[in-house]
């Protein structure tokens, strides 16, 4: 299987969001996801990026193929953002957002964490081997 390279993308404005969408689609295609999976993955990441842009000054997305502890391969995007103001309330608002709930339903696995470095989220689409 051809695996995509790991990419890091910073999203600070709407132009960056367009670039992020294009990169997600290319990574999904390179990981050999089906066209519907490519669309779901790209849409989920795009929704997350929009939410993060409204709640923080910028976000950094890292995408590439990863392997879980159980040995399952996935196309994974992880993002981090530094929230302005009270990061705890921002995190609560993000969890309560219908857009994030919808985005999480589009991917096979999603995990949202609040860490010392700010908001962290990973979304995965499982790869068929």
C-alpha positions as CSV (number, residue, x, y, z in Angstrom):
1,X,0.0,0.0,0.0
2,X,1.2,3.5,-0.8
3,X,1.2,5.5,2.4
4,X,1.1,9.3,2.5
5,X,3.8,11.4,4.1
6,X,3.0,13.0,7.4
7,X,2.0,16.6,6.9
8,X,1.7,19.5,9.3
9,X,-0.6,22.3,8.4
10,X,-1.4,25.5,10.3
11,X,-4.9,27.0,10.0
12,X,-5.2,30.6,10.9
13,X,-7.8,31.9,8.4
14,X,-10.3,30.8,5.7
15,X,-7.6,30.5,3.0
16,X,-5.7,28.0,5.3
17,X,-8.9,26.1,5.7
18,X,-9.2,25.6,1.9
19,X,-5.6,24.4,1.8
20,X,-6.3,22.0,4.7
21,X,-9.3,20.5,2.8
22,X,-7.2,20.0,-0.3
23,X,-4.4,18.3,1.7
24,X,-6.9,16.1,3.6
25,X,-8.4,14.9,0.3
26,X,-4.9,14.2,-1.2
27,X,-3.9,12.3,2.0
28,X,-7.1,10.3,1.9
29,X,-6.7,9.4,-1.7
30,X,-3.0,8.4,-1.2
31,X,-4.1,6.1,1.7
32,X,-6.5,4.5,-0.7
33,X,-9.7,5.4,1.0
34,X,-12.8,5.0,-1.1
35,X,-14.2,8.2,-2.6
36,X,-17.1,8.2,0.0
37,X,-14.6,7.8,2.8
38,X,-12.4,10.5,1.3
39,X,-15.4,12.9,1.3
40,X,-16.4,11.9,4.9
41,X,-12.8,12.4,6.2
42,X,-12.4,15.7,4.5
43,X,-15.8,17.0,5.7
44,X,-15.1,16.0,9.3
45,X,-11.7,17.7,9.4
46,X,-13.1,20.8,7.7
47,X,-15.9,21.1,10.3
48,X,-13.5,20.7,13.1
49,X,-11.2,23.4,11.6
50,X,-14.1,25.8,11.3
51,X,-15.0,25.3,15.0
52,X,-11.5,25.8,16.1
53,X,-11.1,28.9,14.0
54,X,-14.1,30.4,15.8
55,X,-12.7,29.5,19.3
56,X,-9.0,30.1,18.9
57,X,-6.4,32.1,17.1
58,X,-5.0,29.2,15.1
59,X,-4.8,25.4,15.0
60,X,-2.1,23.0,13.8
61,X,-3.2,19.8,12.0
62,X,-1.0,16.7,11.5
63,X,-2.1,14.0,9.1
64,X,-0.6,10.7,8.2
65,X,-0.9,6.9,8.5
66,X,-0.7,5.7,12.1
67,X,-1.0,2.3,13.7
68,X,-3.0,1.7,16.9
69,X,-1.7,-0.3,19.9
70,X,-3.7,-3.2,18.6
71,X,-1.9,-3.0,15.2
72,X,-4.7,-1.5,13.2
73,X,-3.7,1.0,10.5
74,X,-5.6,4.2,10.1
75,X,-5.4,7.6,8.3
76,X,-5.2,9.9,11.3
77,X,-5.5,13.6,11.7
78,X,-4.5,15.2,15.0
79,X,-5.0,18.8,15.8
80,X,-4.0,21.2,18.5
81,X,-5.2,24.7,19.2
82,X,-4.6,27.3,21.9
83,X,-7.9,28.6,23.0
84,X,-8.3,32.3,23.8
85,X,-9.6,32.9,27.3
86,X,-11.0,30.1,29.4
87,X,-9.9,26.9,27.6
88,X,-12.2,24.8,29.8
89,X,-15.3,26.6,28.7
90,X,-14.1,26.5,25.1
91,X,-13.7,22.8,25.4
92,X,-17.2,22.4,26.9
93,X,-18.7,24.5,24.1
94,X,-16.9,22.5,21.5
95,X,-18.2,19.2,22.9
96,X,-21.7,20.7,23.0
97,X,-21.5,21.8,19.4
98,X,-23.8,19.9,17.0
99,X,-21.2,20.5,14.2
100,X,-18.6,18.5,16.2
101,X,-21.0,15.7,16.9
102,X,-21.8,15.5,13.2
103,X,-18.1,15.5,12.3
104,X,-17.3,12.8,14.8
105,X,-20.0,10.6,13.2
106,X,-18.3,10.9,9.8
107,X,-15.0,9.2,10.9
108,X,-14.4,5.7,12.3
109,X,-12.8,6.9,15.5
110,X,-12.4,10.2,17.3
111,X,-10.9,11.3,20.6
112,X,-11.0,14.8,22.1
113,X,-8.6,15.7,24.9
114,X,-7.8,18.8,26.9
115,X,-4.1,18.8,27.6
116,X,-1.5,21.2,28.9
117,X,-0.7,22.3,25.4
118,X,-4.4,23.1,24.7
119,X,-7.2,21.3,22.9
120,X,-6.2,18.1,21.1
121,X,-8.3,15.9,18.9
122,X,-7.6,12.9,16.8
123,X,-9.8,11.5,14.1
124,X,-9.2,8.2,12.3
125,X,-10.4,6.3,9.2
126,X,-9.5,2.6,9.3
127,X,-7.4,1.3,6.4
128,X,-8.1,-2.0,4.7
129,X,-4.9,-4.0,4.5
